[in-house]
């Protein structure tokens, strides 16, 4: 199961979060917030993390 980690204003910023999370060993997904605007690079996107890793992500953010 996946949970929302962060909503971002663009795909580029969502991909940056995804790379950060995956570098720390946390599985992540990026999906467009609205399917109709999926092809737009500037469309809002959502970053999801595996529910089992949600507490790990919260701890990582506290330590930034």
mmCIF file of the N, C-alpha and C atoms, coordinates in Angstrom:
data_MODEL
# 
_entry.id   MODEL 
# 
loop_
_atom_site.group_PDB 
_atom_site.id 
_atom_site.type_symbol 
_atom_site.label_atom_id 
_atom_site.label_alt_id 
_atom_site.label_comp_id 
_atom_site.label_asym_id 
_atom_site.label_entity_id 
_atom_site.label_seq_id 
_atom_site.pdbx_PDB_ins_code 
_atom_site.Cartn_x 
_atom_site.Cartn_y 
_atom_site.Cartn_z 
_atom_site.occupancy 
_atom_site.B_iso_or_equiv 
_atom_site.pdbx_formal_charge 
_atom_site.auth_seq_id 
_atom_site.auth_comp_id 
_atom_site.auth_asym_id 
_atom_site.auth_atom_id 
_atom_site.pdbx_PDB_model_num 
ATOM 1   N N  . UNK A 1 1  ? 0.838  -1.169 0.000   1.00 0.00 ? 1  UNK A N  1 
ATOM 2   C CA . UNK A 1 1  ? 0.000  0.000  0.000   1.00 0.00 ? 1  UNK A CA 1 
ATOM 3   C C  . UNK A 1 1  ? 0.892  1.245  0.000   1.00 0.00 ? 1  UNK A C  1 
ATOM 4   N N  . UNK A 1 2  ? 0.426  2.266  -0.668  1.00 0.00 ? 2  UNK A N  1 
ATOM 5   C CA . UNK A 1 2  ? 1.151  3.527  -0.792  1.00 0.00 ? 2  UNK A CA 1 
ATOM 6   C C  . UNK A 1 2  ? 0.398  4.651  -0.093  1.00 0.00 ? 2  UNK A C  1 
ATOM 7   N N  . UNK A 1 3  ? 1.132  5.596  0.479   1.00 0.00 ? 3  UNK A N  1 
ATOM 8   C CA . UNK A 1 3  ? 0.529  6.762  1.125   1.00 0.00 ? 3  UNK A CA 1 
ATOM 9   C C  . UNK A 1 3  ? 1.156  8.020  0.534   1.00 0.00 ? 3  UNK A C  1 
ATOM 10  N N  . UNK A 1 4  ? 0.391  9.104  0.573   1.00 0.00 ? 4  UNK A N  1 
ATOM 11  C CA . UNK A 1 4  ? 0.894  10.377 0.040   1.00 0.00 ? 4  UNK A CA 1 
ATOM 12  C C  . UNK A 1 4  ? 1.987  10.906 0.955   1.00 0.00 ? 4  UNK A C  1 
ATOM 13  N N  . UNK A 1 5  ? 3.100  11.225 0.345   1.00 0.00 ? 5  UNK A N  1 
ATOM 14  C CA . UNK A 1 5  ? 4.207  11.838 1.073   1.00 0.00 ? 5  UNK A CA 1 
ATOM 15  C C  . UNK A 1 5  ? 4.199  13.345 0.860   1.00 0.00 ? 5  UNK A C  1 
ATOM 16  N N  . UNK A 1 6  ? 4.078  13.771 -0.397  1.00 0.00 ? 6  UNK A N  1 
ATOM 17  C CA . UNK A 1 6  ? 4.164  15.194 -0.704  1.00 0.00 ? 6  UNK A CA 1 
ATOM 18  C C  . UNK A 1 6  ? 3.459  15.498 -2.016  1.00 0.00 ? 6  UNK A C  1 
ATOM 19  N N  . UNK A 1 7  ? 2.774  16.630 -2.070  1.00 0.00 ? 7  UNK A N  1 
ATOM 20  C CA . UNK A 1 7  ? 2.228  17.162 -3.317  1.00 0.00 ? 7  UNK A CA 1 
ATOM 21  C C  . UNK A 1 7  ? 3.210  18.223 -3.798  1.00 0.00 ? 7  UNK A C  1 
ATOM 22  N N  . UNK A 1 8  ? 3.519  18.211 -5.090  1.00 0.00 ? 8  UNK A N  1 
ATOM 23  C CA . UNK A 1 8  ? 4.501  19.149 -5.625  1.00 0.00 ? 8  UNK A CA 1 
ATOM 24  C C  . UNK A 1 8  ? 3.901  19.918 -6.801  1.00 0.00 ? 8  UNK A C  1 
ATOM 25  N N  . UNK A 1 9  ? 4.455  21.085 -7.105  1.00 0.00 ? 9  UNK A N  1 
ATOM 26  C CA . UNK A 1 9  ? 3.905  21.890 -8.199  1.00 0.00 ? 9  UNK A CA 1 
ATOM 27  C C  . UNK A 1 9  ? 4.281  21.404 -9.595  1.00 0.00 ? 9  UNK A C  1 
ATOM 28  N N  . UNK A 1 10 ? 5.279  20.520 -9.679  1.00 0.00 ? 10 UNK A N  1 
ATOM 29  C CA . UNK A 1 10 ? 5.711  20.056 -11.002 1.00 0.00 ? 10 UNK A CA 1 
ATOM 30  C C  . UNK A 1 10 ? 6.283  18.647 -10.924 1.00 0.00 ? 10 UNK A C  1 
ATOM 31  N N  . UNK A 1 11 ? 6.399  18.022 -12.085 1.00 0.00 ? 11 UNK A N  1 
ATOM 32  C CA . UNK A 1 11 ? 6.989  16.678 -12.138 1.00 0.00 ? 11 UNK A CA 1 
ATOM 33  C C  . UNK A 1 11 ? 8.463  16.717 -11.738 1.00 0.00 ? 11 UNK A C  1 
ATOM 34  N N  . UNK A 1 12 ? 9.151  17.773 -12.136 1.00 0.00 ? 12 UNK A N  1 
ATOM 35  C CA . UNK A 1 12 ? 10.581 17.876 -11.825 1.00 0.00 ? 12 UNK A CA 1 
ATOM 36  C C  . UNK A 1 12 ? 10.820 17.867 -10.313 1.00 0.00 ? 12 UNK A C  1 
ATOM 37  N N  . UNK A 1 13 ? 10.046 18.630 -9.573  1.00 0.00 ? 13 UNK A N  1 
ATOM 38  C CA . UNK A 1 13 ? 10.235 18.655 -8.119  1.00 0.00 ? 13 UNK A CA 1 
ATOM 39  C C  . UNK A 1 13 ? 9.833  17.325 -7.498  1.00 0.00 ? 13 UNK A C  1 
ATOM 40  N N  . UNK A 1 14 ? 8.810  16.683 -8.041  1.00 0.00 ? 14 UNK A N  1 
ATOM 41  C CA . UNK A 1 14 ? 8.404  15.364 -7.540  1.00 0.00 ? 14 UNK A CA 1 
ATOM 42  C C  . UNK A 1 14 ? 9.507  14.341 -7.777  1.00 0.00 ? 14 UNK A C  1 
ATOM 43  N N  . UNK A 1 15 ? 10.145 14.397 -8.937  1.00 0.00 ? 15 UNK A N  1 
ATOM 44  C CA . UNK A 1 15 ? 11.229 13.469 -9.250  1.00 0.00 ? 15 UNK A CA 1 
ATOM 45  C C  . UNK A 1 15 ? 12.433 13.693 -8.328  1.00 0.00 ? 15 UNK A C  1 
ATOM 46  N N  . UNK A 1 16 ? 12.686 14.941 -7.948  1.00 0.00 ? 16 UNK A N  1 
ATOM 47  C CA . UNK A 1 16 ? 13.781 15.228 -7.019  1.00 0.00 ? 16 UNK A CA 1 
ATOM 48  C C  . UNK A 1 16 ? 13.513 14.567 -5.661  1.00 0.00 ? 16 UNK A C  1 
ATOM 49  N N  . UNK A 1 17 ? 12.280 14.687 -5.159  1.00 0.00 ? 17 UNK A N  1 
ATOM 50  C CA . UNK A 1 17 ? 11.916 14.029 -3.903  1.00 0.00 ? 17 UNK A CA 1 
ATOM 51  C C  . UNK A 1 17 ? 12.057 12.521 -4.024  1.00 0.00 ? 17 UNK A C  1 
ATOM 52  N N  . UNK A 1 18 ? 11.597 11.984 -5.146  1.00 0.00 ? 18 UNK A N  1 
ATOM 53  C CA . UNK A 1 18 ? 11.673 10.536 -5.368  1.00 0.00 ? 18 UNK A CA 1 
ATOM 54  C C  . UNK A 1 18 ? 13.126 10.064 -5.328  1.00 0.00 ? 18 UNK A C  1 
ATOM 55  N N  . UNK A 1 19 ? 14.016 10.770 -6.006  1.00 0.00 ? 19 UNK A N  1 
ATOM 56  C CA . UNK A 1 19 ? 15.433 10.404 -6.016  1.00 0.00 ? 19 UNK A CA 1 
ATOM 57  C C  . UNK A 1 19 ? 16.029 10.454 -4.614  1.00 0.00 ? 19 UNK A C  1 
ATOM 58  N N  . UNK A 1 20 ? 15.673 11.479 -3.854  1.00 0.00 ? 20 UNK A N  1 
ATOM 59  C CA . UNK A 1 20 ? 16.147 11.608 -2.476  1.00 0.00 ? 20 UNK A CA 1 
ATOM 60  C C  . UNK A 1 20 ? 15.694 10.416 -1.639  1.00 0.00 ? 20 UNK A C  1 
ATOM 61  N N  . UNK A 1 21 ? 14.413 10.087 -1.721  1.00 0.00 ? 21 UNK A N  1 
ATOM 62  C CA . UNK A 1 21 ? 13.863 8.982  -0.937  1.00 0.00 ? 21 UNK A CA 1 
ATOM 63  C C  . UNK A 1 21 ? 14.489 7.648  -1.328  1.00 0.00 ? 21 UNK A C  1 
ATOM 64  N N  . UNK A 1 22 ? 14.598 7.399  -2.614  1.00 0.00 ? 22 UNK A N  1 
ATOM 65  C CA . UNK A 1 22 ? 15.152 6.127  -3.076  1.00 0.00 ? 22 UNK A CA 1 
ATOM 66  C C  . UNK A 1 22 ? 16.636 5.997  -2.736  1.00 0.00 ? 22 UNK A C  1 
ATOM 67  N N  . UNK A 1 23 ? 17.355 7.104  -2.691  1.00 0.00 ? 23 UNK A N  1 
ATOM 68  C CA . UNK A 1 23 ? 18.762 7.066  -2.282  1.00 0.00 ? 23 UNK A CA 1 
ATOM 69  C C  . UNK A 1 23 ? 18.891 6.626  -0.825  1.00 0.00 ? 23 UNK A C  1 
ATOM 70  N N  . UNK A 1 24 ? 17.848 6.877  -0.043  1.00 0.00 ? 24 UNK A N  1 
ATOM 71  C CA . UNK A 1 24 ? 17.817 6.475  1.357   1.00 0.00 ? 24 UNK A CA 1 
ATOM 72  C C  . UNK A 1 24 ? 17.170 5.107  1.551   1.00 0.00 ? 24 UNK A C  1 
ATOM 73  N N  . UNK A 1 25 ? 16.837 4.443  0.452   1.00 0.00 ? 25 UNK A N  1 
ATOM 74  C CA . UNK A 1 25 ? 16.269 3.101  0.532   1.00 0.00 ? 25 UNK A CA 1 
ATOM 75  C C  . UNK A 1 25 ? 14.766 3.039  0.717   1.00 0.00 ? 25 UNK A C  1 
ATOM 76  N N  . UNK A 1 26 ? 14.086 4.154  0.438   1.00 0.00 ? 26 UNK A N  1 
ATOM 77  C CA . UNK A 1 26 ? 12.627 4.200  0.594   1.00 0.00 ? 26 UNK A CA 1 
ATOM 78  C C  . UNK A 1 26 ? 11.977 4.134  -0.789  1.00 0.00 ? 26 UNK A C  1 
ATOM 79  N N  . UNK A 1 27 ? 11.176 3.104  -1.052  1.00 0.00 ? 27 UNK A N  1 
ATOM 80  C CA . UNK A 1 27 ? 10.479 3.036  -2.340  1.00 0.00 ? 27 UNK A CA 1 
ATOM 81  C C  . UNK A 1 27 ? 9.522  4.220  -2.502  1.00 0.00 ? 27 UNK A C  1 
ATOM 82  N N  . UNK A 1 28 ? 9.508  4.817  -3.683  1.00 0.00 ? 28 UNK A N  1 
ATOM 83  C CA . UNK A 1 28 ? 8.650  5.978  -3.934  1.00 0.00 ? 28 UNK A CA 1 
ATOM 84  C C  . UNK A 1 28 ? 8.067  5.903  -5.337  1.00 0.00 ? 28 UNK A C  1 
ATOM 85  N N  . UNK A 1 29 ? 6.917  6.546  -5.499  1.00 0.00 ? 29 UNK A N  1 
ATOM 86  C CA . UNK A 1 29 ? 6.256  6.641  -6.807  1.00 0.00 ? 29 UNK A CA 1 
ATOM 87  C C  . UNK A 1 29 ? 5.885  8.089  -7.049  1.00 0.00 ? 29 UNK A C  1 
ATOM 88  N N  . UNK A 1 30 ? 5.835  8.471  -8.315  1.00 0.00 ? 30 UNK A N  1 
ATOM 89  C CA . UNK A 1 30 ? 5.392  9.805  -8.708  1.00 0.00 ? 30 UNK A CA 1 
ATOM 90  C C  . UNK A 1 30 ? 4.247  9.638  -9.695  1.00 0.00 ? 30 UNK A C  1 
ATOM 91  N N  . UNK A 1 31 ? 3.135  10.291 -9.401  1.00 0.00 ? 31 UNK A N  1 
ATOM 92  C CA . UNK A 1 31 ? 1.979  10.263 -10.289 1.00 0.00 ? 31 UNK A CA 1 
ATOM 93  C C  . UNK A 1 31 ? 1.407  11.667 -10.427 1.00 0.00 ? 31 UNK A C  1 
ATOM 94  N N  . UNK A 1 32 ? 0.831  11.985 -11.589 1.00 0.00 ? 32 UNK A N  1 
ATOM 95  C CA . UNK A 1 32 ? 0.204  13.305 -11.745 1.00 0.00 ? 32 UNK A CA 1 
ATOM 96  C C  . UNK A 1 32 ? -1.000 13.418 -10.821 1.00 0.00 ? 32 UNK A C  1 
ATOM 97  N N  . UNK A 1 33 ? -1.217 14.612 -10.300 1.00 0.00 ? 33 UNK A N  1 
ATOM 98  C CA . UNK A 1 33 ? -2.357 14.822 -9.404  1.00 0.00 ? 33 UNK A CA 1 
ATOM 99  C C  . UNK A 1 33 ? -3.674 14.699 -10.167 1.00 0.00 ? 33 UNK A C  1 
ATOM 100 N N  . UNK A 1 34 ? -3.683 15.193 -11.407 1.00 0.00 ? 34 UNK A N  1 
ATOM 101 C CA . UNK A 1 34 ? -4.876 15.104 -12.249 1.00 0.00 ? 34 UNK A CA 1 
ATOM 102 C C  . UNK A 1 34 ? -4.486 14.408 -13.545 1.00 0.00 ? 34 UNK A C  1 
ATOM 103 N N  . UNK A 1 35 ? -5.156 13.340 -13.848 1.00 0.00 ? 35 UNK A N  1 
ATOM 104 C CA . UNK A 1 35 ? -4.830 12.545 -15.031 1.00 0.00 ? 35 UNK A CA 1 
ATOM 105 C C  . UNK A 1 35 ? -4.936 13.371 -16.311 1.00 0.00 ? 35 UNK A C  1 
ATOM 106 N N  . UNK A 1 36 ? -5.876 14.288 -16.377 1.00 0.00 ? 36 UNK A N  1 
ATOM 107 C CA . UNK A 1 36 ? -6.070 15.093 -17.596 1.00 0.00 ? 36 UNK A CA 1 
ATOM 108 C C  . UNK A 1 36 ? -4.828 15.915 -17.935 1.00 0.00 ? 36 UNK A C  1 
ATOM 109 N N  . UNK A 1 37 ? -4.035 16.285 -16.919 1.00 0.00 ? 37 UNK A N  1 
ATOM 110 C CA . UNK A 1 37 ? -2.873 17.134 -17.147 1.00 0.00 ? 37 UNK A CA 1 
ATOM 111 C C  . UNK A 1 37 ? -1.566 16.363 -17.014 1.00 0.00 ? 37 UNK A C  1 
ATOM 112 N N  . UNK A 1 38 ? -1.636 15.063 -17.118 1.00 0.00 ? 38 UNK A N  1 
ATOM 113 C CA . UNK A 1 38 ? -0.463 14.209 -16.895 1.00 0.00 ? 38 UNK A CA 1 
ATOM 114 C C  . UNK A 1 38 ? 0.694  14.525 -17.838 1.00 0.00 ? 38 UNK A C  1 
ATOM 115 N N  . UNK A 1 39 ? 0.400  14.963 -19.038 1.00 0.00 ? 39 UNK A N  1 
ATOM 116 C CA . UNK A 1 39 ? 1.466  15.209 -20.005 1.00 0.00 ? 39 UNK A CA 1 
ATOM 117 C C  . UNK A 1 39 ? 2.145  16.564 -19.808 1.00 0.00 ? 39 UNK A C  1 
ATOM 118 N N  . UNK A 1 40 ? 1.588  17.414 -18.983 1.00 0.00 ? 40 UNK A N  1 
ATOM 119 C CA . UNK A 1 40 ? 2.169  18.738 -18.761 1.00 0.00 ? 40 UNK A CA 1 
ATOM 120 C C  . UNK A 1 40 ? 3.270  18.674 -17.712 1.00 0.00 ? 40 UNK A C  1 
ATOM 121 N N  . UNK A 1 41 ? 4.450  19.139 -18.045 1.00 0.00 ? 41 UNK A N  1 
ATOM 122 C CA . UNK A 1 41 ? 5.582  19.090 -17.118 1.00 0.00 ? 41 UNK A CA 1 
ATOM 123 C C  . UNK A 1 41 ? 5.345  19.951 -15.885 1.00 0.00 ? 41 UNK A C  1 
ATOM 124 N N  . UNK A 1 42 ? 4.604  21.044 -16.052 1.00 0.00 ? 42 UNK A N  1 
ATOM 125 C CA . UNK A 1 42 ? 4.350  21.940 -14.938 1.00 0.00 ? 42 UNK A CA 1 
ATOM 126 C C  . UNK A 1 42 ? 3.112  21.585 -14.139 1.00 0.00 ? 42 UNK A C  1 
ATOM 127 N N  . UNK A 1 43 ? 2.479  20.476 -14.456 1.00 0.00 ? 43 UNK A N  1 
ATOM 128 C CA . UNK A 1 43 ? 1.267  20.063 -13.737 1.00 0.00 ? 43 UNK A CA 1 
ATOM 129 C C  . UNK A 1 43 ? 1.641  19.528 -12.357 1.00 0.00 ? 43 UNK A C  1 
ATOM 130 N N  . UNK A 1 44 ? 0.763  19.725 -11.376 1.00 0.00 ? 44 UNK A N  1 
ATOM 131 C CA . UNK A 1 44 ? 1.032  19.194 -10.028 1.00 0.00 ? 44 UNK A CA 1 
ATOM 132 C C  . UNK A 1 44 ? 1.159  17.671 -10.034 1.00 0.00 ? 44 UNK A C  1 
ATOM 133 N N  . UNK A 1 45 ? 2.098  17.174 -9.237  1.00 0.00 ? 45 UNK A N  1 
ATOM 134 C CA . UNK A 1 45 ? 2.315  15.734 -9.097  1.00 0.00 ? 45 UNK A CA 1 
ATOM 135 C C  . UNK A 1 45 ? 2.320  15.368 -7.614  1.00 0.00 ? 45 UNK A C  1 
ATOM 136 N N  . UNK A 1 46 ? 2.123  14.097 -7.348  1.00 0.00 ? 46 UNK A N  1 
ATOM 137 C CA . UNK A 1 46 ? 2.099  13.602 -5.987  1.00 0.00 ? 46 UNK A CA 1 
ATOM 138 C C  . UNK A 1 46 ? 3.176  12.539 -5.836  1.00 0.00 ? 46 UNK A C  1 
ATOM 139 N N  . UNK A 1 47 ? 3.908  12.608 -4.721  1.00 0.00 ? 47 UNK A N  1 
ATOM 140 C CA . UNK A 1 47 ? 4.921  11.608 -4.408  1.00 0.00 ? 47 UNK A CA 1 
ATOM 141 C C  . UNK A 1 47 ? 4.331  10.683 -3.348  1.00 0.00 ? 47 UNK A C  1 
ATOM 142 N N  . UNK A 1 48 ? 4.373  9.395  -3.623  1.00 0.00 ? 48 UNK A N  1 
ATOM 143 C CA . UNK A 1 48 ? 3.877  8.389  -2.698  1.00 0.00 ? 48 UNK A CA 1 
ATOM 144 C C  . UNK A 1 48 ? 5.042  7.579  -2.153  1.00 0.00 ? 48 UNK A C  1 
ATOM 145 N N  . UNK A 1 49 ? 4.922  7.134  -0.903  1.00 0.00 ? 49 UNK A N  1 
ATOM 146 C CA . UNK A 1 49 ? 5.909  6.229  -0.318  1.00 0.00 ? 49 UNK A CA 1 
ATOM 147 C C  . UNK A 1 49 ? 5.180  4.989  0.179   1.00 0.00 ? 49 UNK A C  1 
ATOM 148 N N  . UNK A 1 50 ? 5.928  3.907  0.292   1.00 0.00 ? 50 UNK A N  1 
ATOM 149 C CA . UNK A 1 50 ? 5.359  2.674  0.817   1.00 0.00 ? 50 UNK A CA 1 
ATOM 150 C C  . UNK A 1 50 ? 4.929  2.908  2.262   1.00 0.00 ? 50 UNK A C  1 
ATOM 151 N N  . UNK A 1 51 ? 3.716  2.492  2.589   1.00 0.00 ? 51 UNK A N  1 
ATOM 152 C CA . UNK A 1 51 ? 3.180  2.709  3.930   1.00 0.00 ? 51 UNK A CA 1 
ATOM 153 C C  . UNK A 1 51 ? 4.110  2.157  5.009   1.00 0.00 ? 51 UNK A C  1 
ATOM 154 N N  . UNK A 1 52 ? 4.740  1.034  4.733   1.00 0.00 ? 52 UNK A N  1 
ATOM 155 C CA . UNK A 1 52 ? 5.640  0.419  5.698   1.00 0.00 ? 52 UNK A CA 1 
ATOM 156 C C  . UNK A 1 52 ? 6.854  1.306  6.005   1.00 0.00 ? 52 UNK A C  1 
ATOM 157 N N  . UNK A 1 53 ? 7.166  2.245  5.131   1.00 0.00 ? 53 UNK A N  1 
ATOM 158 C CA . UNK A 1 53 ? 8.331  3.125  5.307   1.00 0.00 ? 53 UNK A CA 1 
ATOM 159 C C  . UNK A 1 53 ? 7.952  4.537  5.746   1.00 0.00 ? 53 UNK A C  1 
ATOM 160 N N  . UNK A 1 54 ? 6.691  4.780  6.016   1.00 0.00 ? 54 UNK A N  1 
ATOM 161 C CA . UNK A 1 54 ? 6.226  6.132  6.348   1.00 0.00 ? 54 UNK A CA 1 
ATOM 162 C C  . UNK A 1 54 ? 6.940  6.695  7.582   1.00 0.00 ? 54 UNK A C  1 
ATOM 163 N N  . UNK A 1 55 ? 7.110  5.894  8.618   1.00 0.00 ? 55 UNK A N  1 
ATOM 164 C CA . UNK A 1 55 ? 7.795  6.377  9.822   1.00 0.00 ? 55 UNK A CA 1 
ATOM 165 C C  . UNK A 1 55 ? 9.273  6.656  9.557   1.00 0.00 ? 55 UNK A C  1 
ATOM 166 N N  . UNK A 1 56 ? 9.878  5.874  8.695   1.00 0.00 ? 56 UNK A N  1 
ATOM 167 C CA . UNK A 1 56 ? 11.280 6.096  8.326   1.00 0.00 ? 56 UNK A CA 1 
ATOM 168 C C  . UNK A 1 56 ? 11.416 7.459  7.656   1.00 0.00 ? 56 UNK A C  1 
ATOM 169 N N  . UNK A 1 57 ? 10.492 7.773  6.762   1.00 0.00 ? 57 UNK A N  1 
ATOM 170 C CA . UNK A 1 57 ? 10.520 9.052  6.051   1.00 0.00 ? 57 UNK A CA 1 
ATOM 171 C C  . UNK A 1 57 ? 10.334 10.206 7.029   1.00 0.00 ? 57 UNK A C  1 
ATOM 172 N N  . UNK A 1 58 ? 9.396  10.081 7.954   1.00 0.00 ? 58 UNK A N  1 
ATOM 173 C CA . UNK A 1 58 ? 9.187  11.137 8.955   1.00 0.00 ? 58 UNK A CA 1 
ATOM 174 C C  . UNK A 1 58 ? 10.440 11.374 9.765   1.00 0.00 ? 58 UNK A C  1 
ATOM 175 N N  . UNK A 1 59 ? 11.128 10.316 10.139  1.00 0.00 ? 59 UNK A N  1 
ATOM 176 C CA . UNK A 1 59 ? 12.378 10.442 10.901  1.00 0.00 ? 59 UNK A CA 1 
ATOM 177 C C  . UNK A 1 59 ? 13.466 11.099 10.058  1.00 0.00 ? 59 UNK A C  1 
ATOM 178 N N  . UNK A 1 60 ? 13.544 10.744 8.782   1.00 0.00 ? 60 UNK A N  1 
ATOM 179 C CA . UNK A 1 60 ? 14.529 11.353 7.887   1.00 0.00 ? 60 UNK A CA 1 
ATOM 180 C C  . UNK A 1 60 ? 14.314 12.860 7.808   1.00 0.00 ? 60 UNK A C  1 
ATOM 181 N N  . UNK A 1 61 ? 13.069 13.285 7.685   1.00 0.00 ? 61 UNK A N  1 
ATOM 182 C CA . UNK A 1 61 ? 12.777 14.707 7.555   1.00 0.00 ? 61 UNK A CA 1 
ATOM 183 C C  . UNK A 1 61 ? 13.086 15.462 8.834   1.00 0.00 ? 61 UNK A C  1 
ATOM 184 N N  . UNK A 1 62 ? 12.902 14.826 9.976   1.00 0.00 ? 62 UNK A N  1 
ATOM 185 C CA . UNK A 1 62 ? 13.240 15.477 11.257  1.00 0.00 ? 62 UNK A CA 1 
ATOM 186 C C  . UNK A 1 62 ? 14.730 15.735 11.359  1.00 0.00 ? 62 UNK A C  1 
ATOM 187 N N  . UNK A 1 63 ? 15.518 14.881 10.711  1.00 0.00 ? 63 UNK A N  1 
ATOM 188 C CA . UNK A 1 63 ? 16.975 14.985 10.812  1.00 0.00 ? 63 UNK A CA 1 
ATOM 189 C C  . UNK A 1 63 ? 17.608 15.853 9.730   1.00 0.00 ? 63 UNK A C  1 
ATOM 190 N N  . UNK A 1 64 ? 16.821 16.464 8.878   1.00 0.00 ? 64 UNK A N  1 
ATOM 191 C CA . UNK A 1 64 ? 17.381 17.321 7.822   1.00 0.00 ? 64 UNK A CA 1 
ATOM 192 C C  . UNK A 1 64 ? 17.862 18.635 8.389   1.00 0.00 ? 64 UNK A C  1 
# 
